[in-house]
Amino acid sequence: MGSRSLIDSYGLYVDGRWTDPENGRYQDICPATEETIARAPDASVAQVDDAIAAARRAFDSGPWADTAAEERAACLVQLGDALHKHADEFVALAQIEWGCVANERQIQVDNAAHLPTRAAELALQLTEEQNGATLLRHEPLGVVAILTPWNFPHMLNVMKLSAALAAGNTVVLKPSPLTPLAGLALARIIDEHTDIPPGVVNVVTPSGIDAGKLLTTDPRVDMISFTGSSAVGREVMAAAGANMTRILLECGGKSANIMLDDMTLDHAALERILFDACTFHAGQACILQSRLLLPEQIHDDVVEQLVALARRVKVGHPVDPAVQMGPLISRMQLDRVAAHVAAAVDDGAKLVTGGGRPAGLATGFYFEPTILTDVDPDATIAQDEVFGPVLTVLRYRDDDDAVAIANNSRYGLSGAVWGAEVDRAVGVARRIRTGQIAINGKAPGDAPFGGFKQSGLGREGGGIRGLHQYMESKAIGLPG
């Protein structure tokens, strides 16, 4: 492939072949310029059906499910090597298609390149266990439908696909219609740089609801791995129920960031809080700690410092290496974020900075880093996921009140506690109903990732347990 651009007009990738779309093509818009960067292939319902059939054949009668773990691992290592080699091209795609800025490269692209190799290592750990007269084994589920969102499309495409393949499954990947090239570029890498057999990986990019929904209702699909909003996650869960299709859901969040009253934050810590709560990928991340909980005695000082930091954030086109925050993904998302902020002010919140389009950026879907204070814990802005660069600040009385406010949410994905006395901070963290939580900026490492409540169902990553999410357990009784 050399240094050929990944920004291209693709076909659909079905059964190891590139196929022209039956439903024509749709515009793929650059969020920084509002210009069309490509015309993506629009898969018909029949073509999604073909992709499911190809994955089904590849699992039932193809070589993949019976391939030795060493061979599957070798294919995944090939994929990891190719992703490392072509990382710069994926960065260029990320800048143009979903607004990835320089400070996001590590998580958006570079970390993704390590995931297939890690999955390959785990594939070699899939061994049978004998406990007395019982043999316990884990077997691949079969056909996995992977549905990914537009905010971290490359990383999530690679993460889910690597785990599914390492476990011995076959895959139909459907990326978001807002980021179709992320999935199709991955298909090109697989097609040109790996020995993964035809039909094992299929990538379809329908824009229509019916074509996408087929992946959640078709009985030939054994598992749905979904990342996206909780609203769509509930629809996926309901659709999967008819066939009892296995599901893995990673959905929304409205996570709390609690600063305890004994904590004195330095400049670096405050920058980290603003990034993790507001400006990371323009606030378009489910793991954002978008509710900041402050005790009365430090509230005004912390807010003042965060406002000063927010006003210094350089917003602009992601190709500029000095830019710290890029655009929102679409006009619809920009309008949605603006409406949330306006409604919050009408509801009594105080807008202390931001709230509109940055000066000098007349084109593109840009929104300023925004901070709201005087917010009631039950207010809509404190309960709904905004998915934009909006930080909501709430006051609390004591540790018990902070925990109650943090848990006053239908979500439970991430969170943070800052405190000078670590044992106290950990004690507060233990009481928060959430899937992962950081103490003084230290996030969990290679741990299972997922959420409580409406933040999802199941866990990804975290070593062999994450791979087992894509497998079924089987117990065999052995005669004496």
C-alpha positions in Angstrom: 0.0 0.0 0.0 3.0 2.3 0.5 2.0 5.7 1.7 -1.3 5.8 -0.3 -3.9 7.9 1.5 -6.6 6.2 3.4 -9.0 9.0 2.4 -10.5 7.3 -0.6 -13.7 6.0 -2.3 -14.1 2.5 -1.2 -16.5 -0.4 -2.0 -18.0 -2.6 0.7 -15.7 -5.3 1.9 -17.7 -8.6 1.8 -16.3 -12.2 1.7 -12.8 -10.9 0.9 -13.9 -8.8 -2.1 -14.6 -5.1 -2.6 -18.2 -4.7 -3.8 -19.9 -1.7 -5.3 -22.8 -0.4 -3.2 -26.4 -1.1 -4.3 -27.8 2.0 -2.6 -25.4 4.5 -4.1 -23.1 6.7 -2.0 -23.4 9.3 0.7 -21.3 12.3 1.6 -18.6 11.9 4.3 -18.2 15.4 5.7 -15.0 16.9 7.3 -16.2 18.5 10.6 -13.4 21.1 10.5 -14.2 22.5 7.1 -17.8 21.2 6.3 -16.4 20.0 3.0 -17.1 16.5 1.5 -14.0 14.4 1.8 -15.3 11.2 0.2 -18.5 9.6 -1.0 -19.0 6.5 1.1 -20.6 3.3 -0.1 -24.2 2.8 1.1 -24.9 -0.8 1.7 -28.4 -2.2 0.9 -30.2 -4.5 3.3 -29.4 -7.3 0.8 -25.7 -6.5 1.0 -25.7 -6.5 4.8 -27.4 -9.9 4.5 -24.6 -11.0 2.2 -22.0 -9.9 4.8 -23.7 -11.9 7.5 -23.9 -14.9 5.2 -20.2 -14.7 4.4 -19.3 -14.5 8.1 -21.6 -17.4 8.8 -20.0 -19.6 6.1 -16.5 -18.6 7.2 -17.3 -19.7 10.8 -19.4 -22.8 10.0 -17.4 -24.3 7.1 -14.4 -22.1 6.7 -11.0 -22.6 8.3 -11.2 -19.9 11.0 -13.0 -21.5 13.9 -10.8 -24.6 13.6 -7.6 -22.7 13.0 -5.0 -23.3 15.7 -4.6 -20.4 18.1 -1.0 -19.9 16.9 -2.3 -19.3 13.3 -4.9 -16.8 14.5 -2.3 -15.1 16.6 0.0 -14.8 13.6 -2.7 -13.1 11.6 -3.3 -10.6 14.4 0.4 -9.9 14.7 0.4 -9.1 11.0 -2.5 -6.7 11.6 -0.7 -5.0 14.5 2.5 -4.6 12.5 0.6 -3.1 9.6 -1.3 -0.6 11.8 2.0 0.5 13.3 3.5 0.9 9.8 0.6 3.0 8.6 -0.1 4.9 11.8 0.7 8.3 10.1 -1.9 7.6 7.4 -4.5 6.8 10.1 -3.6 10.0 11.9 -4.2 11.9 8.7 -7.6 10.2 8.3 -8.5 10.9 11.9 -7.7 14.6 11.6 -10.0 15.0 8.5 -12.8 12.5 9.2 -13.5 12.8 12.9 -11.5 15.8 14.1 -8.6 14.2 16.0 -6.1 16.7 17.3 -2.4 16.1 18.1 -2.9 15.5 21.8 -5.3 12.6 20.9 -3.0 10.7 18.7 -1.8 8.2 21.4 -5.3 7.0 22.3 -6.9 7.4 18.9 -4.3 5.8 16.7 -1.0 4.6 18.4 -2.7 2.6 21.2 -4.9 1.0 18.6 -1.9 -0.5 16.8 -0.9 -2.4 19.9 -4.3 -4.1 20.4 -4.0 -6.8 17.8 -0.7 -8.0 19.1 -2.1 -8.0 22.7 -5.1 -10.0 21.5 -2.7 -12.4 19.8 -0.9 -13.0 23.1 -4.3 -13.7 24.8 -5.3 -16.1 22.0 -2.4 -18.3 23.0 -3.6 -18.4 26.6 -7.0 -20.0 25.7 -6.4 -23.4 27.2 -8.8 -26.0 28.5 -8.9 -26.4 32.3 -9.5 -29.7 34.1 -11.0 -29.6 37.5 -11.3 -33.2 38.8 -13.8 -35.0 36.5 -14.8 -31.8 34.7 -13.2 -30.3 31.6 -13.9 -26.6 31.2 -13.3 -24.9 27.9 -14.2 -21.6 26.2 -15.4 -21.7 22.6 -16.0 -18.9 20.1 -19.6 -17.6 19.9 -19.7 -17.6 16.1 -20.6 -14.5 14.1 -20.1 -11.2 15.9 -21.7 -8.0 14.7 -19.6 -5.0 15.7 -21.3 -1.6 15.8 -19.0 1.3 16.5 -19.5 5.1 17.1 -17.9 8.1 15.5 -15.9 9.5 18.4 -13.1 6.9 18.6 -13.9 4.8 15.5 -10.5 3.5 14.7 -9.5 2.5 18.2 -12.9 0.8 18.8 -13.0 -0.9 15.5 -9.5 -2.4 16.1 -10.2 -3.3 19.8 -13.5 -5.1 19.2 -12.3 -6.8 16.0 -9.1 -8.0 17.6 -10.8 -9.5 20.6 -13.5 -11.2 18.4 -10.9 -12.7 16.0 -8.6 -13.8 18.8 -11.5 -15.8 20.3 -12.1 -17.5 17.0 -15.2 -15.6 15.8 -15.9 -14.1 12.4 -17.1 -10.5 12.1 -19.4 -8.1 10.4 -18.2 -4.5 11.2 -20.6 -1.6 10.8 -18.9 1.8 11.6 -21.0 5.0 12.1 -22.2 6.7 8.9 -20.3 9.7 10.2 -17.0 7.9 10.1 -17.3 5.2 7.4 -13.7 5.5 6.1 -12.3 4.4 9.5 -13.8 1.0 9.1 -13.1 0.7 5.3 -9.5 1.7 5.8 -9.1 -1.0 8.4 -10.6 -3.5 5.9 -8.0 -2.4 3.3 -5.2 -3.0 5.8 -6.6 -6.5 6.6 -7.0 -7.3 2.9 -3.6 -6.2 1.8 -1.4 -7.0 4.8 -2.8 -10.1 6.6 -3.6 -13.7 5.9 -7.0 -13.5 7.5 -9.2 -15.7 5.2 -12.1 -14.3 3.1 -15.3 -13.9 5.0 -13.7 -13.7 8.4 -13.9 -9.9 8.4 -16.6 -8.1 6.5 -17.1 -4.3 6.6 -20.4 -2.6 5.5 -21.3 1.0 5.8 -25.1 1.5 5.4 -26.6 4.8 6.1 -30.1 3.4 6.5 -31.7 2.2 9.7 -33.1 -1.0 8.2 -29.8 -2.2 6.8 -28.0 -1.5 10.1 -30.8 -3.1 12.2 -30.5 -6.4 10.4 -27.2 -6.9 12.3 -29.2 -6.8 15.6 -32.1 -9.0 14.6 -30.7 -11.7 12.2 -30.6 -15.1 13.9 -27.4 -15.9 12.1 -25.6 -13.3 14.3 -24.4 -14.9 17.6 -23.2 -11.7 19.4 -23.6 -7.9 19.1 -20.7 -5.8 20.4 -21.9 -2.2 20.6 -20.4 1.1 21.7 -22.6 4.2 21.5 -25.3 6.1 23.3 -27.5 4.5 25.9 -30.6 5.3 23.9 -29.4 3.3 21.0 -27.9 0.7 23.3 -31.4 0.1 24.7 -32.7 -0.4 21.2 -29.9 -2.9 20.4 -30.7 -4.8 23.6 -34.4 -5.0 22.8 -33.7 -6.2 19.3 -31.3 -8.8 20.5 -33.8 -10.2 22.9 -35.9 -11.9 20.3 -33.1 -14.3 19.5 -31.4 -14.1 22.9 -28.4 -12.9 20.9 -25.4 -12.3 23.2 -24.6 -8.6 23.7 -21.8 -6.5 24.9 -22.8 -2.8 25.4 -20.6 0.1 26.3 -22.8 3.2 26.4 -23.1 6.7 27.8 -21.8 8.4 30.9 -22.2 11.4 33.1 -19.3 10.8 35.4 -18.4 12.7 38.5 -15.1 14.2 39.4 -14.9 14.8 43.2 -12.4 17.2 44.7 -12.1 16.6 48.4 -11.7 19.5 50.8 -8.1 18.6 51.8 -6.8 18.8 48.2 -4.7 21.6 46.9 -4.4 21.3 43.1 -1.4 22.5 41.1 -1.5 23.8 37.6 -0.9 20.4 36.0 -3.7 18.8 37.9 -6.2 21.5 37.0 -5.2 21.2 33.3 -5.8 17.4 33.6 -9.2 18.0 35.2 -10.2 20.4 32.4 -9.0 17.9 29.7 -10.7 14.8 31.3 -13.9 16.7 32.0 -14.3 19.0 29.1 -11.9 19.4 26.2 -10.7 15.8 25.4 -11.9 15.2 21.8 -14.1 18.3 22.2 -16.1 16.6 25.0 -17.2 13.8 22.7 -16.2 10.9 25.0 -18.3 8.7 27.1 -15.6 8.5 29.8 -15.5 12.3 30.4 -15.9 13.3 34.0 -18.3 16.1 33.0 -19.7 16.8 36.5 -17.1 18.5 38.8 -18.1 18.3 42.5 -16.5 21.0 44.7 -16.7 21.8 48.4 -17.8 25.3 49.2 -14.4 26.4 50.7 -12.5 25.9 47.4 -15.3 26.3 44.9 -14.7 29.9 43.7 -10.9 29.5 43.5 -11.0 26.3 41.5 -13.7 27.6 39.1 -11.7 30.8 38.6 -8.5 28.9 37.7 -10.4 26.5 35.4 -12.1 29.4 33.6 -8.7 31.0 32.9 -7.4 27.6 31.5 -10.5 27.1 29.4 -10.1 30.5 27.8 -6.5 29.6 26.8 -7.4 26.4 25.0 -6.5 26.7 21.3 -9.5 25.6 19.3 -9.1 25.0 15.5 -8.4 22.7 12.6 -6.8 19.4 13.8 -4.1 19.5 11.2 -2.5 22.4 13.1 -0.2 20.8 15.7 -0.7 23.7 18.1 -4.4 23.1 18.3 -5.6 21.6 21.5 -9.3 21.0 20.7 -11.0 20.3 17.4 -14.6 20.5 16.2 -17.7 18.6 17.0 -18.5 15.8 14.6 -21.5 17.4 12.8 -23.9 20.3 12.5 -26.5 18.3 14.3 -24.1 17.7 17.3 -23.1 21.4 17.4 -26.8 22.4 17.5 -27.5 19.8 20.2 -24.7 21.0 22.4 -25.7 24.7 22.0 -29.3 23.8 22.9 -28.1 22.0 26.1 -26.2 25.0 27.2 -29.0 27.4 26.5 -31.5 25.2 28.3 -29.2 25.0 31.3 -28.9 28.8 31.6 -32.7 29.0 31.3 -32.9 26.4 34.1 -30.8 28.7 36.4 -27.2 27.7 35.7 -24.6 30.4 35.5 -22.5 30.5 32.3 -19.0 31.5 33.5 -17.1 30.9 30.2 -17.8 29.7 26.6 -21.2 28.9 25.3 -20.8 29.6 21.7 -18.6 29.5 18.5 -14.9 30.5 19.1 -13.9 33.8 17.5 -12.3 33.5 14.1 -13.8 30.1 13.3 -16.8 30.9 11.0 -16.7 27.5 9.3 -16.6 24.1 10.9 -18.5 22.6 13.8 -16.7 24.4 16.6 -17.9 25.1 20.1 -15.9 26.9 22.9 -14.8 25.1 26.1 -17.8 25.9 28.4 -18.2 25.9 32.1 -21.5 26.1 34.0 -21.9 26.7 37.7 -24.7 27.0 40.2 -26.2 23.8 38.8 -28.7 21.7 40.8 -27.8 18.0 40.9 -31.2 17.1 39.4 -31.1 19.6 36.6 -31.1 18.3 33.0 -27.6 19.5 32.4 -26.4 17.5 35.4 -28.3 14.4 34.3 -28.0 14.2 30.5 -24.9 13.3 28.5 -24.1 16.5 26.4 -21.2 15.0 24.4 -19.6 18.4 23.9 -17.0 20.5 25.7 -19.3 21.4 28.6 -18.2 21.1 32.3 -21.0 21.3 34.9 -19.9 22.4 38.4 -21.8 21.4 41.5 -21.3 22.2 45.1 -21.4 19.6 47.9 -21.4 19.7 51.7 -19.4 16.7 52.9 -18.1 13.3 51.7 -21.6 11.7 52.1 -23.2 14.4 50.0 -20.5 14.1 47.3 -21.1 10.4 47.0 -24.9 10.9 46.9 -24.6 13.5 44.1 -22.1 11.3 42.2 -24.5 8.3 42.4 -27.5 10.5 41.4 -27.3 9.4 37.8 -28.7 6.7 35.5 -25.1 6.3 34.3 -22.0 4.8 35.9 -19.0 4.5 33.5 -16.1 6.4 35.0 -15.1 9.0 37.6 -12.4 10.5 39.6 -11.5 11.5 43.2 -8.8 14.0 44.2 -7.6 14.0 47.8 -4.5 14.6 49.9 -5.3 11.6 52.1 -5.3 8.7 49.6 -7.1 6.3 51.9 -9.9 8.7 52.3 -10.1 9.3 48.5 -10.1 5.5 47.9 -12.9 5.2 50.5 -15.0 7.7 48.6 -14.2 5.9 45.3 -15.4 2.6 46.7 -18.9 4.0 47.4 -19.4 5.4 43.9 -21.4 3.1 41.5 -19.2 3.2 38.5 -17.2 0.9 36.3 -13.8 2.6 36.7 -12.5 5.5 38.8 -9.2 7.4 39.0 -7.5 8.6 42.2 -5.5 11.8 41.9 -5.3 11.5 38.1 -4.2 7.8 38.2 -6.6 5.9 36.0 -6.9 2.1 36.0 -4.4 0.2 33.8 -5.2 -2.9 31.8 -8.5 -3.6 33.6 -12.0 -4.6 32.5 -13.8 -1.6 31.0 -17.5 -1.1 31.1 -20.3 0.5 33.1 -22.9 0.2 35.8 -26.6 1.0 35.2 -27.3 2.5 31.8 -23.7 2.8 31.0 -23.7 -0.7 29.6 -23.5 -4.4 30.0 -20.4 -6.6 30.1 -16.7 -5.7 30.1 -14.0 -5.3 27.4 -10.3 -5.5 27.8 -8.7 -6.5 31.1 -6.8 -9.5 29.7 -8.3 -13.0 29.2 -11.6 -12.0 30.9 -12.2 -9.5 28.1 -11.6 -12.3 25.5 -14.1 -14.6 27.3 -16.8 -12.0 26.7 -16.6 -13.1 23.0 -16.9 -16.8 23.9 -19.2 -19.3 25.5 -18.2 -21.6 28.4 -18.6 -25.4 28.0 -18.2 -28.0 30.8 -17.6 -31.6 29.9 -17.9 -34.4 32.4 -15.2 -37.0 32.1 -15.9 -40.6 33.0 -13.7 -42.1 35.7 
